[in-house]
Amino acid sequence: MTVEEWVPRLAAELGVDTEIDIEAILAIAGDVAHAVERKAAPVSAFVIGLAAGRAGATPEAVAEAIRATRDLATSAQG
């Protein structure tokens, strides 16, 4: 099963009805993995999801959480 097949299936199972930008999530996970450490990537994606959910679970909330995470990861690089 591919990620493109898995994510909509998982979202439906968990009752998530917002669009999920798979490429944006993979990109921020890669940014965090390079700026912090690899195991920070999935945890950061989880925290992004929590933050976006608390902010209304809209695509804009996800984008804002990704932006804030990218800014923080960039500053962590030094």
Helices and strands as residue ranges (DSSP letters): H 3-14, H 22-35, H 40-54, H 59-76
